[in-house]
Amino acid sequence: MLSNIGIPGLILVLVLALIIFGPSKLPEIGRAFGTTLKEFKKSTRELVSDDQPTEEKKQKELL
């Protein structure tokens, strides 16, 4: 999806964000986005790690 944007599209999005939110709000928005992304990655890692032991138990039961 993001590979189709290209450099001009990315610059346009950044300029529009700067115009809409202003320079004082952009760091706050970026920080909030980063925190959200970090929490999402953490929760997906926890879900995957919780899922792995049950799969190992199933494989042991089959043997």
N, C-alpha and C positions, 0 to 999 in steps of 0.2 A: 504494500500500500504506500509506504513512505518513499519507496524507490522511484515512484512515478512523479514525485513533486519536483525534484531538481533544485538547483541553487536559486534560480529566479523566483520560483514559487515559495521557497523557504524565506527568502528576503522579503517577499511581499507579505507573508504571514507575520513575520517579526515586525515589520513596519506597521501593519494594521493593529497588532497587539499594542505596540507603543502608542499609537494614536488613541486607541479605545481606552486603555487602562492608565496611560501616563507613565512616566519614568519612575515615579515613587512607588507604584503598586507592583511593577514587574518583579522586583526581587521577592516580594511577599508571595506572589503567585508561583514563582519558580520554586521557592522553598516549600510551599504547600504541595505542589506537584511532586517534588522529590520525596517528601515525607510519605505521600500517598503511594508512590511507586515502591518505596522501600517496604512499607507495611504489606503491600500486595505480594511482593516477592517473598517476604518472610512467611506469610500465611500459606502461600502455595508450596514453599519448601516444607513447612510443617505438615501439610496435607499429604505430600508425597512421602515424607519420612514415616508418617503414621500408617500409610497404606502398605509400605514395604514389608513390615513384620507379618502382617496378615497374609500376604502372598507367600512369604517363606514358610509359614505354618501350613498353608494349603499344600505346598509342594512336599513338605515333609510327611503330611498325612497321606499323600498319594503314594509315597515310597513305602 
